[in-house]
Amino acid sequence: MKKSLLVFLLISFFSCKMKTPKEQMEFTKGTFGYDLNFLKNLHKDIVVLGDDSIGAQVIILPAYQGRVMTSTAEGLAGQSFGWLNHDLIASGKPTPHFSAYGGEERFWLGPEGGQFSIYFSKGKDFIFDNWFVPKEIDTEPFELLSYDNNKAAFEKTMHLENYSGTIFDLKVNRTISLLTNNQVQEYIGNMPEGITFVGFQSENILTNTGSKTWDKQTGLLSIWILSMLNADDSTTIIIPLKKTDSLQTKKTLTDDYFGKVPSDRLKKNDELLLFKADGNYRSKIGVSPAAALPIAGSYDSKNGVLTIAQFSLPEGVSEYVNSLWKMQDDPFSGDAVNAYNDGPIDGKQMGKFYELESSSPAASLASGQQVTHIHRTMHFKGSKDKLNELALKLFGKNLTDLSLK
C-alpha cells in the first residue's frame, strides 16, 4: 500500500512538472514570454490581446497611458518587437524630464517646442534642462474603460498650459485593437504564404472639453504617436515620399533636429528616405505633409522582420504643429511623419531603440469638437524572398535597395 502511494505521488509530481503553464516557464531576454512575465510581476493591471494559440499577441499597460509595451507574431517564445527599458520599469521610479519606460506605441501631444509648446514653461530657454514631458502623458495612468481578447479602451482628462499661457481642457480616448488576418490583408493586400505577422492599431480621439475654441493665435495641440522599437546595425527605417515633391528645401524635409544627419546615415531622393536605425547616433528627421505618404516602415535584415506603420494623413491639410526647440516664425509648418534614432549624449544613452512617429494636423477645435488619429503597426517575419514580395508591393523596391549598409 505504501509503495503504491509512493509511486502515485511520484507520477503526480512529474505530471505537474510536465504541465507547467507556459506563462510560468523561463524565457530568454528578447522573447515575448520574457517581457510578459517581467511586466506581470510588476503590474497587476496588465492587458494582453490575443493568445498563444494564434501566435499574435500584444501587451498594453493602463499605468503607462494605455501604452502598447510590445507585441509578437510567434507566441511566447517569439521575438518581442517593442523596446523596453527593463531597469527603469523595475525600479518603479519615474525620472526627471521624461520617464523613458519604452513601449512599442505611446500617446503624446504636440507641439514639443516653440511658443505654443506644452513641454516648456513660459519664459524658459529651449534647452534640455527646461524640457519636461507633462505628467499626464508621462507618469499618470489612463483609465481602462473596457477590454476583451481583441480590444482595449482607455480614457484620460487633462488640464494643460502651453508656453504662451493658454489653458487647454481636454479628454483623450484611446482604443487599441488586435488586427485579424483579413484586416491586415485589407490594408496591405494578399500576403505571401509562409509569413507570420502581428498587427494592431490605435484609434486616438482628442476632444476640447473647455469652454473656449482653440485657435492659431494662442496655440493648438495635435495627437502624436511614437513607436519605440529595438535598434540594430541591420535595421533601416524606410519613409516613402510623394514623387511629385522635391526634398531640396526645409519645406519638405527636416534633418537637423539634433544637428545635421551625416550622409552615411540618411539616404534621400525624391521618392524615398532611408535612415539608419542602429541606436548608435542620436538623430531625427521629419517629413512635411506636402511630401509625406500615410505609410512608413523598417527592415531588420538579421531577424527577417519587415515592419509597416500606416496612419491618418488627411488630404489637402497642411497645418501641423512645429516642434523645433526655438521661437518660430511659422508654428504650423511642422511634420506629419518623423523618425528618431537614439544614441549616446555626453556618455549617456536612453537605450538601443529607434522610433517611427506620426501626428495629426493641428487641432483647431471649438468646445465639444474632436479630432481622430489612427496609427497602425504591423510586423511581418519570414524569409527574405517572401518579405521581398511585400516590399515590392508596398514600397516599389527590393529589400536590397531598402537597406543601409
BAGU-162609 format. One record per residue (C-alpha): z, x, y. Coordinates in steps of 0.02 Angstrom, whole numbers, plus 50000, padded with zeros to 5 digits. Layout:
<rs>
ZXY;...
</rs>
This chain:
<rs>
500005000050000;500485014050120;498915023750075;497815008550110;498665005850277;498375024050325;496525022750280;496375006650381;497185014750533;496055029950523;494505019150510;495085008550657;495435024150760;493725031850732;492855015050757;493685013550928;493155031150971;491355027250923;491335011251026;491945018951188;491115009251331;489775019151421;490745016751583;492145027351508;491025041351447;490915057651541;489285060851631;488645076551715;488555077751903;486885071551966;486835056651848;487115038751899;488535037051774;489465051451856;489325043552029;489785026251963;491375032551879;491805043152031;491645028552152;492515016052036;494045027252033;494165026852222;493525009552271;494034993752179;492824982752277;491264991752217;489724980852190;488424985252057;486734976652048;485784977051885;486474983951721;486164997451593;485084986151484;483674986051612;483955003851674;483784999551860;485484999151947;486145000152125;487915003852189;488504995952353;490154998452445;490834985052563;492074997852630;490615008352693;489724994452791;488854986852640;488055003652609;486935006952460;487755022652390;486485026952255;485285020052125;484485024651961;482925019951865;483555025151692;485315018551667;486975027651672;486265043951606;484805043251729;484575052951889;485635047352037;484475046052187;485695044552333;486565059552410;488465057852407;489745068552496;490955068552349;492275079452433;492385068752589;492405052452491;493775059152376;494835064452525;494925046552588;494975053352765;493655049552898;493085064053005;492835065053195;491125060953266;490365054753102;491055052052928;489605058752826;490015049852663;488185049852617;487355034952535;485585030352495;485425017152631;486585013552776;486565001952927;486635009253102;486175003253276;485135011953409;484965019753532;485855035953495;485565044853661;485115041053842;485835029553974;485945015053850;486715024853707;488145017353606;488635034653538;489125042453705;490415036353831;489965033654012;489815049654113;489915061353964;488645075253938;487435072953793;488175086453682;488895085653507;490705086553565;490455069753654;489455061153516;490415048253414;489725035253294;490515018353335;491895014353210;491064997653170;489625006853084;490595022153028;492325018252958;492584999352963;492104988552812;490844974352811;491454957852738;490724954052567;490164935852576;489414933852403;488644943652260;487914942152086;486954953751970;485434954052084;486034951952264;487494955352382;487754948052557;488824955552697;489344951252875;490154960353021;490564955253200;490574968953332;491044971853514;490154987253584;489914995553753;488465006853798;488385022253910;487965011454062;489464999954034;488524985053961;489524974653835;488714968353676;489494954953567;488524953453407;488504948953223;487654958453083;487124950252920;486534961752783;485864956452613;485394969152479;484294963552333;483764972152173;481874970852155;481084964051997;479574971651911;478474957651980;479104960452158;478784979152150;477014976152087;476764963652228;477244976952355;476284991852283;475024984552162;474944987151974;476005001451909;475315013751781;476145012251611;477475024951568;478355024751736;480175019951758;480735013151926;482125005752030;481834995952189;482954987252314;482804980352488;483984976252630;483724961652748;484654965552909;484924952253043;485634956053216;486244941053318;486784940653500;488434931153493;488864933953676;488504922653823;487294934253913;485484938853875;485174956953827;483884964053946;483004980553981;483894983454145;485594985454063;485074991153890;484514984553722;485014987753542;483984989953384;484284989553197;484215007053124;484135010052936;484415027552865;484225033752686;485135049452629;484275057152478;484535073252380;483575087852454;482715101252351;481465115352376;480235104852277;480325089552390;479125084752531;479255069852650;477635060152671;477265049652827;475515042152839;474805038053010;473565026153088;471915035353077;471365029753250;472805038453338;472945056653387;474545066653365;474205078753506;475425070853629;477275066453628;476755048253641;476485047653454;477495062153382;479175069653425;479515085753330;480825094453437;482415084053419;483385099653370;482125112353427;480295113553380;479995111653194;479175127553128;477365125653073;477755130652893;478965115852881;477855102552960;476005100052925;475105087153030;473405079853061;472765063153124;473105054652957;474685062052885;476325071252914;477085082252778;478865087852814;479935099752711;481465091452633;482425106152561;484085104252654;483935122052720;483415119452902;484095106153019;482605097053094;482005079653137;480355071153175;479905054053244;478325043553250;477995030653384;477455012753343;475715017153408;475445029053261;476645022553128;476235012752972;477525002052879;477695015052741;478405032452713;478925042152560;479345058352475;478835067852319;480025078252213;478885088452101;480305096352000;481075079851944;479455069851943;480015056852071;478925047952198;479985038352325;479225024652433;480015016552586;479245000852659;479904992152814;479604979452951;478384985253084;477824970653195;476024971553254;475744974353439;477574978353480;477754994853574;479524995053644;480765004353534;482395012053595;482335030453639;483705040553554;483415057653632;485045065453695;484655065153882;484445053454029;482745045554003;481305040754117;480705028253986;482145022453874;480995011053774;479705023753716;480625028053556;480145030053374;479815016953240;479955029553097;481005045353082;481355058652953;482765071352951;483105087152850;484865093952853;485295112352866;486665124352921;487265124753102;488495138453152;488825142052970;489245123852927;488225110152847;488475091752808;487535093252644;485925096052549;485065079952597;483605072752691;483345055652772;481965042752784;482305031152931;481565015353006;482015004953159;481714987653227;480964985553401;482174984953549;483034968053535;482904957853695;483944943053638;484614927753727;486294920853672;486144914953492;484474923453460;484234936053320;483064949553255;482744953753072;482264970652999;481844973452815;481904990652733;481344992752553;481655008052441;480765011352276;480905026452161;479585029752028;479905042551892;478595048751771;477285061851730;476265069751869;474675061151808;475485043851815;476295046851984;474655053652048;473855036652018;475185028752130;474995042152264;473115039552272;473365020852289;474725021652422;474265037252522;472465040752476;472935058452422;473295068052264;475085073952239;474475091852254;473945087752432;475625079352468;476715094452432;477275108552546;477495124652450;
</rs>
